[in-house]
Amino acid sequence: MTTLLKINASLFSNQGQSSQLADRFVAAYVAAHPGATVIDRDLAANPVPHLDAERFLSFLAKPEARSEAQQAVVAFSDALIEEIRRADQIVIGLPMYNFGVPSTLKAYFDHIARAGVTFRYTANGPEGLLTGKKVTVLAARGGKYFGTPKDSQTTYVRDFLGFIGITDVEFIYAEGLNMGEDSKSAALAAAHAQVAELAA
């Protein structure tokens, strides 16, 4: 039985265009893989706190020296990481806000990048520990940025996931959603076709 982790990063929860694309992928995937388990992580409905010094020091503290508050911080991070460990497939609904990823997704990434847990440093450099997973990113954008210097998302998400060991990453772009109804309809139709093909 396969497990799929769906991460929605839209501020509008399941109403965002990227979230709707992710939902469409999940529906098609479950139809093609009966019995698949779906884990739903909505970063708007259940936001991850932004990383601050107190939370970061909780990760660095030795387990036996952690205060009760620090133990709670680490337990929260551990739960997020366990979701990823369980997942064979990961789907990320990714809107573009001001040329970057939503701050809620950055906060999520900050809580799953843990030295000795999801990556480790070796004599040859860092080594990711979350291997053997496939990620599909549904990137929804008001303008058209793919392949331009303004697309900071693609490189950042690939680099981060690669850092923790996930190198099989595919993007589906729905761009130009705010450039008129014709542009929006064409972009969503193309994305829907790619979703159907990949999910199957």
C-alpha positions, 0 to 999 in steps of 0.5 A: 500500500502506498502513502501520499502526503499532500502539502497545501501552501496556499494562504486560501487553504483548499480554495487556492488554485495550487491547492485545487490542482493538488486535490485533483492530483490526489483524486486521480492518484487514489483512483489509479492506486486503490487503497492508497493512504493520503496524509493531508498537511494544510499549512493555512489551516494548521500553520507551522510556527516560523523558526526563531532562536528558541525553536532552533536551540531546541533542535540543538539541545541534547535530548536529555537536557531539553526542557519541557518546552523544548521537548514539545518543539522537537516532538512537533518537528518529529511529527512533521518528519514522520509524515514524510518518512511514511510517504512514498509520494509527496504532492505540494500545492505551491502558489507564488507570492511576491516571486517566492514561496509562501513563508508558511512553506519556508517555516515547514521546511525549516522544521524538517531540515534537522541535522542527524535526522533528515540530513547529515554532514559527511567528509564529502559534504551533506547527505540527505536521509529521506531517500526513495520518494517522488515529489510532484509540485503543482505551481500556480502563478498569476504571471509567467515566470518559468525559465526566467530569472524571476522564477526563484521557486523552482531552484529553491524547492529542488535544492531544499528537497535534494538537501534532505535526500529527495531528488525525484522532483517534477513540476507542473506549472499553471502560469498566467492565471491573472492574465485574462480568462483565456490565459487562465483557461488554457493554463489550467487545461494544460495543467489538468492534462499533466496531472492526469498523466502523472497521477496515473 
